[in-house]
């Protein structure tokens, strides 16, 4: 494997005109957003064999001091998966990372990859690959393709039959999301059906439930609970594991206290659009609240939800555990906009418990947020990205909420589906954009 890389400049440094992908500081100062800040990350581009990766996963998330674990990152296009070993050496900012390929697989004709995930946060020994029929109509007439999840062992070469340790074919429609807790693997399909598999029993199915009508926009899990966002709902639901019993439903309504601040952060055109009366559908009575302050700056949808990466997140205080989760979740939503245009991307911080409450609302991007990540450290930061390849880093301050601290622009972006982001605690982040892999590590100037 011939691997190469080049340095990508951090925010605040001049970008060369001769490179396609660069990082530069550029932001119009707004309420609560500083014009400049000391950059948290330096970014390096690493050459990889995977063309146009759509999916990425890294393991182990936490590196134990007493046990040396092989570090791996998996990248997948629509038809091919590559697993790379991350060489376990500390590199200086001027040194080139080198990721050799150890495993590779290609889908069968008529199939495409829909999700990948290392199911164990403390180990990279297994990789789950979800697959289904292609959606672009390229299948031959009469050709059928199965829907399922195949679990591969990374301790064996994938050319041998024994490398596939499990095949899960319990979904009637295309699998769109994979998530994992310490004990369970979770999968969701396009209809909103979720299955729970117990990893210690050769991925035996433990439960199945319909989480949301119309599909699931996002799915995550910690030790005790699963968190889901419905594609057609403005709510986050919390489910006890493994039964998938709903214990909490949190409507993502922006509190009145935050709406004035949201309007002040928008452009003049966006404010006028937010305040413009919405016309009722033909034949329906007018909505008396359509132009009230309560309806201004409401969310059209939510699309992402994240929990802090701390290994203590979701830990129980007793053998029975809490009835509802506590702590913080971060949610990305999209503001309503007139016509068919997508609104601005909103980042929200919610405190959970018996009475969940919204602690912070911030317009993070002028278009929908495509990626949301907490980490790679126990105390953050929060990273967001839009389809244009603009990444923003937000410090998470307990008393002051979210504070913008860095912007990195990857100017070679192509399609939104080619954006991925995964974390390794506490080393850094792995980003794919425009068919390239970037490694973000703590900036030497921070």
N, C-alpha and C positions, 0 to 999 in steps of 0.2 A: 504494500500500500504506500503510495506516494502522497504524503499529506503536506499541505502548506498553509500558511496563514499570513495575515498582515494586520498591523495595528489599526484599530478604529479609534478615532479621537474621542475623548470624553467631552461632556458639555462644557462650553466656555473656551475651548481651544479652537483655533482656526482649522477649517476643513479644507483639504486639498481638492482642487478642481478636477484632478485626474482620477479620482476613485469614485466608484459607483455607490458604494455603501459608506456613509459617514455619519458621525454623530455631531450634532451642533446644538448650541444653546440658542433658542429662539422662542420668545414668549411675550405676548403683550400683557403688561402688568394689569392685574385685576384685583378685586377685593380679596385680601388675605393671601395673595400669591406673590412671593418675592420675585424680583426681576432676575437675580442671580443668587446662587448658593454654591457652597463647596460641593463638588460632585461626589456621590457615594460610590459609583462604579466606574471602572475602566472596562472597555469592551474589546475583545479580540475575535477576529473571524477565523474559523477553522475549516479547512477543506474536508468535505466528507463525500462518500460515494453516493449517498441517497439523493436522487434528483427530486426537487420540489417536495420536501417532506410536509405532510399535512398533520402528522401526529408525532408526539414525542413523550417519552417517559424516562425518568431517572430513578435509580435505586443503588444503594440504600439511602433513604432520606436522612437518617441519623447515623453517623459513624461512631460505633462504640470503641472506646479506647482500648479495652481489654481484648477485643476480637478484631482481627484484620479482615475486612470484607472486600471482595472484588467490586469495584465501582463500574457500573455500566449505564450507558444511555442508549435507548432504542429510538430510532427514527423510522418513520414509515411513510411512503407515498401511498397512492391508492392501490397499488398492486404489489409492492415489495417492501420487506422489512429488513433493516440492517441493525445489528446489535454491536455497539462499539465498547471496548474496554477503555475506561478513563485511567490513564497511567497515574499511579499514586505517588506523585512527587510534587513538591512545592515549587512552583515556577515563578520567576520574576516577571514583571510586566513586559519585558523585552523578549522573553523566551517563548518559543512556539509550542503550544499544546499539540500532542499527537495522540489520536484515537484510532487504534487498529481495529479492523472489522474481525469479529470472532464468529458471528452467526448471520445467516442470510436465508430468506425464504421468499418465494413468489407465489401469488395466489393462482388458483386453478382458473381455466378459461371461464368467463362469465361472472367471476367473483371479483369483489373489491374489498379492501380493508375499510372498516368503519370506526375502529377505535383500538388503541393499544394501552396496556397498563402493566407495570410491575406490581403484582398484588401484595407484596410484603414490603413494608416500609423499612425493615431492618435487613433486607437481603435482596440481591438481584439474581437469585437462582432460578426464578420462573418468570415467564412473560406471557400475558394473556393477549390474544389477538382476536378481535371480533371481526367477522366477515359477513357479507351478504351479496345479493345479486347487484350487478352494476345498474346505475340509474340513468345512464346516458343513451340507452337503447342500442348499445353495441353488441348485445347478445345475439347469437344466431337463432333463427326461427326454431322453436321447439326446445331450445336449450334451457335448462333449469339450473339454479344455483341454490345451495343450502344457506341457511341462516344459523349462525352459532358463534361459539367462542372456543378457541383451541388454546390449551395451556401447554406451553413449551418449556422444557427444562434447558436452562443455559449451561448446565454442567455437562451436557452431552452435545455432540454434533447433530444438527437437525437433519442430517441425511439418514439417520437410523430411525427405525420405527419407534423405539422406546423413548425417543426424545419428546414425543407428544404424550403427556401424562393424563390428559382429560380432554373430552370433547363435549361441550354443553350445547344442546340444541333444543331449548325450551321456549324460544321466542317465536311468535307467529309473524312478526314483522321486523324490519331493519333495526339493529341495535345501534343506538346513538350515543350512549353514555356508559362508562365503566367507572366504578369507584370501589374502594376497599377500606376495611377497618382491620384491626389486628386479627380478627377471627373470621371475617366474612368477605366474600366478593359480591358486589352488587352490579347488576346490569339493567339498563332501561332501554326500551325500544320506542319506535316512533309513535306508538299509540299511548304511551305513558305507563305501560306495564313494567313493573320492576320485579326481578327475581333476586333472591338471596341464596348464596351457596356457602356452605361451611367448608373452609379450606382444610381443616384437620381431618375431614371425612371424605377425602378425594373429591371435593367440590360437590357433595351431595346437596340437592336443593332443600333449603330449610323453610322458605316462605315465598309467597308471591302475592302482589297486590297492585291494584290500579292507583298510581299516585296522583295523576292529573289527567283529566280529559283534554285531548288535543296535543299531548306530548309533553316531554320534560325538557326544559331549556338547559338545566344544569343539575348535577347530582354530586354530592360529596358525602363523606362519612368520617366519624371519629369512633372512639371505642364503643360508645353506647348508642349513638343516634345517627340517622341519615338525614340529610338536609336536601330538599328539592325545590326547584323553581319551575312552575308551570309555564309552558310556552304561551298559553292564552290567559294566564292568570297574573294578577299583580299581587302575588303572595308567595311567601316562603313557608313550606310545610316541614315539620320535624316529625320523624318516625322512629319509634323505639326498635332497636335491633335485638333479636333477628325477626321478630314477629311482624314488623312493618305496621305497628299500631300507631296511628297518628296521636301525638301528644301535644302538638302545638301548631297553630296556624297564625302566621303573622302577616296581615295585610300591609303591603308596602305603600302606605299613604304618606305623602310628605307633610309633616306637621306645619300648621300655619306659621309658626315662629320662624321656619326656614324659608318660606316661600318668597318673602320680600328680598331676602339675600340672594335667592336664585335669580329673580328678575333683574336685580342690579348687576349680576354677573353676565347677563346676556347682552347681545348686541341690540341696537335700536330695532332692527328688523325682527329679531326673535322676540323681543318684548311685545311689539305690536301684534305679532302672530299669536303669542300666548294670551293676549288680552282681547283678541278679536272674537266676536260671538261665533259659536259653532252652529251651522245651519242644521236643523233637524232633517232626518230622512223623509223623503216624500211620503205623505200619508200619516206621519206620526206627529203627535202634539209637540209643541216647543218645550224645551227643557228650561224651567224657570231659573235653574242654577247654572246655566251654561256659561254665563259671563260673570259669575260671582267670583270673589277672591278665592273661595275654596276650590274652584275648578281651574284656576290659573296654575300653570307649571305642574300639572298632574302628569303621572307617568303613563306612557302608552303601554309599556311592558317592562318586565325585568328579564335579564338574560344570564346573569352570572351570580354565584354566591360562593364565598370562601370563609374558612375558619383559620385562625392562627395556626402556624405549623408546629408550635411547641409540642414536644412529646408528652407534655402533661395536659394538653387540651383534651377535654372529655374524660379525664380520670375521675374515678368515683371516690367519694369521701367515706363510703361504707360499703359493706358487701351487697347491699340492695341497690345502691346507686340512687342518684337524684331522679325525681319524676319527670322533670323537664331540664333541658340543658341550660347551663349558665355560661357567662362569658360573652364574647363578642363575635359577631359575624359581619362581613363586608358584602354589600350587595351592589351590583351594577344594574342600572335601569336606563331607559330611553324616554326623554320627554316627548310629550305629544307635540306634533307639528301639523300645520295645515297642509292639505293635499297629500300627495304620496311621499313627500320627503321625510326622511328620518330625522328625529330631533337630536338634541345634544345628549351626550353621555353623562349620566349622573352617578356619582359614587356616594354610597351611604354607609354609615356605621350604626349598627344596631346592638343594643345591650339586651341579652336574653334573660330568661327567668320566668317567674309566674306572671309578671306584667312586662312584656318586652316594650322597649321604648327606643326611639330614634335619637342618637346622640350627635350626629353630624351629617350634613348633606353638602355635597360639593359638586359643581359642574366641572368635570374632569377633562372633557374633550368636547369639541364642537360637533362631533359625530358619535354614533354608538360605540361603546367600549367593547372590543373584541376579546381582550384578555384581561384577567384579573388574578393577581398572585400576592400572597402574603409571605414575606421572607426575603432572604434565606436565614434570618436570625430570629430568635425568640421574640424580639421586640420589633420585628418588621424588617424593612419598610413595606408599604403597599405599592405594588407596581400595576399600572394600567397601560393599555395600548389600544389604538384605534386602527381601522383598516388602512390608513395611510402610512402606517409604520412609525407613528409617533408614540414613543414610550414615555411615560411620566412616573416619577418616583415620589411617593408621599410618605413623609415621616409620620408615625403614629404616636402622638403625644397624649398621655392619659388625661391631662388637664386641659389641653388646648385643641384636641382633636387632630384632624389631618392637616398637614402643612406640606405644600409643594416644595421639593428640594432639588430636583434634577429633571432634565428632559434630554432624551436621546432619540434622534431621528435616523431611522434606517431608510435611506432614500431609494433603495432598490426594490421597494415593495411591489408585488404583482397582484395576487389575489388574496382576499381576506382569509380564505381557508388555509393559507400557507403560514399563518402566524401561530406559533406555539411557544409555550413558556413552562419550564419546570425548574424546581429548586433543589439544591443540595445544602443541607444545613451543616455547618455554618459557612461553607466555602463560597458559594456564589449561585448564579442563575445560568440556565442554558436557554437560549432564544433561537428560534428559527424564523426567518423572514426572507421572503423573496427567494426561497430555495437555498439559503445559506444558514450555517450554524454559527452563532456567536456565543462566546463564553464571557460572562460578566463576573468580575471579581472586585473586591473592595479596592477603591482608588487609593493610590499611594499618597495622594494629597489630602485624604480624609483622616 
